[in-house]
């Protein structure tokens, strides 16, 4: 590790194989906490390279507990986080709206590290019990249309990193890895990233897969379709700019999608929206993201997906998916 750290501090990069080996060694407990913290910190001060991110991804996928959900043709809606915007749980809500519209969702998530309330925080608060049992997850997909893959249950190799990430409390390259290491290897994905450089790297890596995907970045910094500005969208077939006007909507203010300052307040917003009592801005942001997910799987245009998402939310189908999933997880 000393040699690797010296090279990184001297503004050198490491190969994908070296990056992969570092994470494998971390999983084996070969390094102490100071060494791991130093390694993470280096990447807060310099951009990660394509080769380094690829190596980290390959290590986590190799070390994870895999789940076979191929029969369900699932999609994952997962952002990198780390945009520093503290929005409410847009992609998690959009996941339930997507499930309510009949599209199967394998939602990869974790506790918040650089945000107040991550996907797993709000799910746990609302009563969901996490599992990595394949039969339990398949039953959830069958009955609720969605399953939640709580990252720590599938990536035991990272138990040595979790407390250090929590103590640091800022985004690290693990934020960049989250969407890429879903242990069910879904064929469809909506990926939100926090800057254009990461979008470029992601698009290069995803081009080498057989995934059906949309990688999104709002130009004012959000890792999702925020409706606060235009959004750049890179898919497996094209690149485009998306505007709120494309869905017949007005642009909104950043304050309209703030997420609250605690898990409790975030959960309150979550329940308001899924119960059909969200603000117009909150509802539209959720449905814009869910609409793109629905469109991605069903191979329809975004506007049609948006309409299906609104139907799912306002007809109570998204709420039914949530209630069914929580009940199944505790049965």
N, C-alpha and C positions, 0 to 999 in steps of 0.2 A: 504493500500500500504506500510506503514512503516514496518509492520511485514514481508511482502513478501521481501522487499528490505533488511532488516536485515538478513533474512535467506539466500538470494542469496549471499550477501556480505560475509557471513560466510561459503561459499562454499557448502551450502545445495542446493538441487533441490526442485522444486515444482511439484505437481501432475498435470496430464493432465487437471483435472477439475479446479484446481486453475489457471492454465495457461489460460484456456478458459475464466474463469471469469474475469481475469485481462483485456483481450482484450474487453470483453463485457462492462466492466466498463469504459475503455478508450473511447469506442464509445459513451457512455452516457455522457461523459464529467465529470466524477467523480474525475479525477486527474488533477493537474495543470501541466504546461509544464516542470517544474523542475523534478517532480516526473516521468513523462513519459521519459524524457531524461536520468534520472538515471537508470530507468528500462532497456532502450535500451543499455546503456553503460555497464551494468553488463555483458551482453551477448557478448560484444566485448572482454572480458577478461577471459571468460570461455566457454567451449563447451556446446552447448545446448543438453539436453537429449531427447531421443525418446519420452518420455511422454510429455515433455514441447512442443516440436514441434507439436505433435499430437493435443494437446489442443489448440494451436494457430491456427492450420489449421481448426479444427472443429468450432472455433469461427467465423473465417472469412467466411467459407462456410455457416454457419447458418445466418450470418448477411448480406450476399451479395444479390444483385438483380439477381435472377437466370434467365437464358435464355434457352429455350428448342430448341436445334438444333439437336435432336436425329435422325431426318429423314435423315440427311446428312452424318452420319458416319464420323465425322470430326476427324482431328488430330491437336494437338497443338505442336508447336516447340518453346520451351521456356527454357532459361537457368536461373540459379539463379542470374547471374551476380556476382559481388563481387570477381572475380578472379584477378582483378587489372591489367589485360593485355591490356586494351584499344584496342581491335580489332575493325575492322569495323563491321557493323551490319550483322553478318553472319547468325544468325538464322532467322532474318527478311527477308533477301534475299532468304534464303533457303525455307521460307514459300511460297513466290511467285513462286519459281521454282517448288515446290511441287504442288501448285494449277495449274500451267501451265501444269503439267503432268496428270491432271484430278483427283487428290486427294483433297477432300474438307478440307480446313484449317480454324480453329477458333483460330486465333492468339491472345493470351493474352499478353499484354505489358504495359509498363509504361514509364514515363520519367526517364532518367538516374539519379541516385543518387550518386553512387560510380564510375560511368564512365562518360566520356565526353558526350556521346550521346546515350541515350536509344532508344528502338524501337519506342516509341511514339514521341520522338523528331524528328527523321528523317521522320516519316510518316506525322507528322504535317507540317514540313518544305516543304515536297513535295506536299502539298495541300490537304491531306486527312482531312475530317471533321469527328470527332468521334461521335458515337451515341450509345445509349443503347436501342433503339427501336427494338423490336424483329422482326417486319416486315421488317424494313430496313436491318437488319443483314441477314435475310433469303434471301432477294432479292440479297444481295451482294454475298452470297454463291451460289445462283442459277445462277447468271449472270457472276460473276468474279471467282467463285470457292474459294473465301476467304473472311473472314470478320475479322475486327480488333476489339478486345475487350479491350478498353482503361481502365485500372484497376480503376482509380478514379471514373469513371461513374458507376461502378458495386459494389464498396466497399465504399459507403459513410460513413460507420462507421469509416473509417481510416482518415477522414479529420482532426482529431485532431493530427494525427501522421505525416502527410505529411510535414508540415513546419519544424518540428523538425528533421526529416530525412534529409531534404534538408540542414538545417543549420549545422547538424553534418557532412554531406558530405562523410561519410564512410559507409561500409557495416554493416548492422544490421541483426537481424534474419528475418526481413521482406524480405530480399533478398532470404532467404531460403524458404520462403512461396510462393513466386510468382507463380512458376509453379504448385503448388498444389491447387491453389484456383481459377482456371479458372471457371467463373460463368456459363459456358455452360456444365460443367462436361463431357468433351469429353471422348469417350471410348478408343481413341488412343493418345499416347503421346511420344514425344522425349523430354527428360528432361536432361539438362546439369547442372552439379554440380561442385563446385569449389574445393572440396577435397574428398578423399576416405572415410573419416568418414561420411560425409554427404551422400555420395552414399550408404553407408551401411544402414543408417537410412531411407533414401528414399526407398530403396529396401524393407525394412521391412514393411514400411507403405503401399507401393504399392502392396505388396503381398496380403494384406487384401482387395483389391478392385477387381473389375472385368475388370480393364483396360488392354489394350494391349499396352505394353510400352517398351521403351529402355531408361535406365538411363546411361548417358555417362560422362566420366571424362578423359581428356588427362593427362597422368602421369606427364607432366611438368606444370600442373596447370590450364589448360583451362577448361571452362565449356561447351565445344563443341568438336567435332572432329576437331582438329587443323591441322593435318598432320605434326606437328612439333615434335611429338613423338608418341609412341603407346597410344592407348586409351582403357581403361577398359569399357566394355559394360555389363550391367546387365539388362536382360529382364525378362518378365513373364515366360519364358521357360528355360533360360540358363544364364550362365556367360561366357564371352569370352574376349580375347584380340584382338583388331583390329590394324592392321598396314597399313600404306599407300600402302605397297606392295600388300595387299589384293585386291586393286583396280588397280594394275599395275602402281602405282604412286611412285615418289621419295619423300623422306622426304623434307620438306621445312624449311626455317628459320623463326623465330618469327617475324623478321622485315617485312617479306612478307605479313603479315596479320594485320599490325598496322592500326588503324582506323582513324587517323587524330586527330587534336587537337581542333576541333570545330564542331558544328552541320553542318555548311556549308561545311566543308571539308569532313565530314562523308557522307553527302548527295551526294557530288560529286563522291565519291567512289561507293556509292550505285547505282547511275545512270550509271556510267561507266560499272559496272558489269552487270546490268540488260539489258543494251543496247548491250551486247556482246563485250564490249571493256575493260573488266577487264584483269588483268594479268593472266598468266596461273595458278599461285598459288592461286589467289583470286577465279578464276572460279572453280578450283578443290576443294577448301575448301567448297565453297557453295554447289557444287553438291554432295560432299561426305555426307554432313549433310542432304540435300534434298533427296538423294538416300536412306539413312537409313529410312527417314520418309515414302517415297513411298513404300519401302520394308515392313515396319511395317504394313501398311494398306493392301497392296495387297498380303501379305504373300509370297513374293518372296525373293531371295537372294540379298544381298547388292550390288553386282556387277551389277545385272540386274537393280536395282533401280537407281544406279549411271548413267547407260547409258540412262535411261529414263529422269533423271534430266538434263543431258547434252543436250538431244534433246529439252527439254522444254526451257532451257536457250538460246541455239544457234538458235533455230527456231522462237524465238520471242514470245513464248507462255507465258513465265513468265512476259515479258513486257506488253503483252496484259492484263494479269490479273491485274497488277498494274494500268494501265491506266483506265481499266474498273471500278475498285474499286474506284479510285479517282473521276471519272466522276459521278458515282452513288451516292457517298457521298455528292456531291454538287448539285444534281438535285432536 
